[in-house]
Amino acid sequence: MPKVSLDMPSELLNDLKNHVGDEKKFISVADAIRSACRKLLDQLDTIDKRQGRLEGE
C-alpha cells in the first residue's frame, strides 16, 4: 500500500484523534483519514453523476 505524507493543522489532527482509540469509531488516525477519503470520493461521485460528468455513463 502506498504511503502518503501531508501537513495538517494541529487543531484538525487533535479533533480527529478524539475519534481514534479503544471504544471509538476508528482504530488509528490513518484509518480515520482513509475512511474520510472514501466518503469524500463517494460524495464527489454522487455529485458528478448528478451533473452528468461520470465517464462511461
HELIX and SHEET records of a PDB file:
HELIX    1   1 SER A   10  LYS A   17  1                                   8    
HELIX    2   2 VAL A   29  ARG A   50  1                                  22    
END                                                                             
